[in-house]
Amino acid sequence: PDNRIFISDEHLQKILVFNSDGGFINEWGCFGDDAGKLDTPSGLAINTEGNLIISDTYNHRIQMFSLEGSFIKTFGTYGCGDGELNMPWRLSFGPDSNIYVADWGNSRVSIFTQEGDFITSLGEVGTENAKFDHPADVVSDSNGHIYVCDWGNERVQVLDSKGEFLQLTMGESTLSP
């Protein structure tokens, strides 16, 4: 929106905002576990309503903010049940406007509505097709195909919109410096 670039800084526990030329505009956020505070914001995306959705990884939740940094709501709690998260890493929006979350600690993809209501989870821990070992990222295309960066299994898996396995690409995962 308005050509602003939003960056999640996992180490400073902040969201940084730049203009399209790379000029610094603003920063907001601080460390903590209260609503609106962050602990390792690792992924972000802007929804169709113009709100920033953030993976608050070590707080095991997703948070929603205005683009100016005002807290709106939080959803997801720590755990492994429906709607619960364990170290959500990256997230994205699908063509259906739902939020797709790489639920790293639960080795699955969790799907929520834009409002934060739980829909379903895809996958479970394992090495077989449509199973994951710590997925680090998830995106989908306009056809509804879901691409999961299956970090622990060193591959990218492609699933259909129902979570059925379509394709596999192998690679080599490494730790970031």
C-alpha positions as CSV (number, residue, x, y, z in Angstrom):
1,P,0.0,0.0,0.0
2,D,1.2,3.5,-1.0
3,N,4.5,1.8,-2.0
4,R,5.5,1.2,1.6
5,I,7.7,-1.8,2.4
6,F,7.2,-3.6,5.7
7,I,10.0,-5.8,7.2
8,S,9.8,-8.0,10.3
9,D,13.0,-7.8,12.3
10,E,13.2,-11.0,14.4
11,H,16.1,-9.8,16.5
12,L,14.9,-6.3,17.3
13,Q,11.3,-7.4,17.8
14,K,10.1,-4.6,15.5
15,I,8.4,-3.9,12.2
16,L,10.3,-1.6,10.0
17,V,8.7,0.6,7.4
18,F,10.5,2.0,4.3
19,N,9.4,3.8,1.2
20,S,9.9,2.3,-2.3
21,D,13.3,4.1,-2.6
22,G,14.5,2.4,0.6
23,G,14.2,5.5,2.8
24,F,13.2,4.8,6.4
25,I,9.7,5.9,7.4
26,N,8.9,4.4,10.7
27,E,9.3,1.5,13.1
28,W,7.1,0.0,15.7
29,G,6.8,-3.0,18.1
30,C,8.5,-4.1,21.2
31,F,9.4,-7.4,22.9
32,G,6.8,-9.1,25.1
33,D,4.0,-11.6,25.4
34,D,1.1,-9.2,26.0
35,A,-1.3,-8.6,23.1
36,G,0.3,-6.3,20.6
37,K,3.9,-7.1,21.8
38,L,6.2,-9.4,19.7
39,D,8.6,-12.2,20.3
40,T,10.4,-13.1,17.0
41,P,8.1,-11.7,14.3
42,S,9.2,-13.9,11.5
43,G,6.6,-13.5,8.8
44,L,4.1,-10.9,7.6
45,A,1.5,-10.2,4.9
46,I,-1.1,-7.6,4.2
47,N,-4.7,-8.7,4.0
48,T,-7.4,-7.4,1.6
49,E,-8.6,-5.1,4.3
50,G,-5.2,-3.4,4.5
51,N,-4.1,-4.9,7.8
52,L,-0.7,-6.3,8.6
53,I,-0.8,-10.0,9.7
54,I,2.3,-11.1,11.6
55,S,3.6,-14.5,12.7
56,D,4.6,-13.9,16.3
57,T,6.7,-17.0,16.4
58,Y,7.8,-17.5,20.0
59,N,4.5,-16.3,21.3
60,H,2.9,-19.0,19.2
61,R,0.2,-16.8,17.7
62,I,-0.7,-14.6,14.8
63,Q,-1.3,-10.9,15.4
64,M,-3.1,-8.3,13.3
65,F,-2.1,-4.6,13.2
66,S,-3.1,-1.6,11.2
67,L,-0.4,-0.5,8.8
68,E,0.5,2.3,11.3
69,G,1.1,-0.3,14.0
70,S,-2.1,-0.1,16.1
71,F,-2.9,-3.5,17.6
72,I,-6.2,-5.0,16.3
73,K,-6.3,-8.6,17.5
74,T,-4.5,-11.9,18.1
75,F,-5.4,-15.5,17.3
76,G,-4.0,-18.9,17.8
77,T,-2.5,-20.1,21.1
78,Y,0.3,-22.5,22.0
79,G,-0.5,-26.2,21.4
80,C,-1.1,-28.9,18.8
81,G,-4.9,-29.0,18.6
82,D,-7.2,-27.3,16.1
83,G,-6.4,-23.6,15.8
84,E,-3.3,-24.0,18.1
85,L,0.2,-23.1,16.9
86,N,3.7,-24.1,17.8
87,M,6.2,-21.6,16.4
88,P,4.3,-20.3,13.4
89,W,7.0,-19.2,11.0
90,R,6.0,-17.6,7.6
91,L,2.5,-17.0,6.4
92,S,0.7,-15.9,3.2
93,F,-2.7,-15.4,1.7
94,G,-4.2,-17.8,-0.7
95,P,-6.4,-16.9,-3.7
96,D,-9.4,-17.6,-1.3
97,S,-8.1,-14.8,1.0
98,N,-7.4,-17.3,3.8
99,I,-4.3,-17.2,5.8
100,Y,-1.9,-20.1,5.3
101,V,0.6,-20.5,8.2
102,A,3.8,-22.6,8.2
103,D,3.3,-24.1,11.7
104,W,6.9,-25.0,12.2
105,G,6.7,-26.8,15.6
106,N,3.6,-28.8,14.7
107,S,5.0,-29.8,11.2
108,R,1.9,-28.8,9.4
109,V,0.2,-25.9,7.5
110,S,-2.7,-24.3,9.5
111,I,-5.3,-22.3,7.6
112,F,-7.4,-19.5,9.1
113,T,-9.9,-17.0,7.7
114,Q,-8.8,-13.4,7.3
115,E,-10.6,-12.8,10.6
116,G,-8.6,-15.5,12.4
117,D,-11.1,-18.3,12.6
118,F,-9.5,-21.7,12.2
119,I,-10.5,-23.7,9.1
120,T,-8.2,-26.7,8.9
121,S,-4.6,-28.1,9.0
122,L,-2.8,-29.9,6.3
123,G,-0.1,-32.5,6.9
124,E,1.6,-34.0,9.9
125,V,5.1,-34.9,10.9
126,G,6.8,-37.4,8.6
127,T,8.8,-38.0,5.5
128,E,6.1,-39.2,3.1
129,N,4.3,-37.1,0.6
130,A,2.1,-34.4,2.1
131,K,3.9,-34.9,5.5
132,F,6.4,-32.3,6.8
133,D,9.4,-31.9,9.0
134,H,9.3,-28.3,10.3
135,P,7.8,-26.3,7.3
136,A,9.4,-22.9,7.1
137,D,7.2,-21.2,4.5
138,V,4.0,-21.6,2.6
139,V,2.5,-19.8,-0.5
140,S,-0.2,-20.6,-2.9
141,D,-0.9,-19.7,-6.5
142,S,-4.0,-18.5,-8.4
143,N,-4.9,-22.1,-9.2
144,G,-5.0,-22.9,-5.5
145,H,-1.8,-25.0,-5.5
146,I,-0.1,-24.8,-2.1
147,Y,3.8,-24.7,-2.1
148,V,5.3,-25.8,1.3
149,C,9.0,-25.3,2.0
150,D,9.5,-28.5,4.0
151,W,12.7,-27.4,5.7
152,G,13.5,-30.6,7.7
153,N,13.0,-32.8,4.7
154,E,14.9,-30.5,2.4
155,R,12.2,-30.2,-0.2
156,V,9.4,-28.2,-1.5
157,Q,6.1,-30.0,-1.8
158,V,3.2,-28.9,-4.0
159,L,-0.3,-29.7,-2.8
160,D,-3.7,-29.1,-4.3
161,S,-6.3,-26.9,-2.6
162,K,-7.5,-29.8,-0.5
163,G,-4.0,-30.7,0.7
164,E,-3.5,-33.7,-1.6
165,F,0.1,-34.2,-2.8
166,L,0.9,-33.2,-6.4
167,Q,4.6,-32.7,-6.8
168,L,8.0,-32.7,-5.1
169,T,11.2,-30.7,-5.6
170,M,14.3,-31.7,-3.6
171,G,16.9,-29.3,-2.3
172,E,19.3,-28.8,0.6
173,S,18.4,-26.7,3.6
174,T,20.9,-24.8,5.7
175,L,20.7,-22.5,8.7
176,S,20.8,-18.8,8.1
177,P,24.0,-17.1,9.3
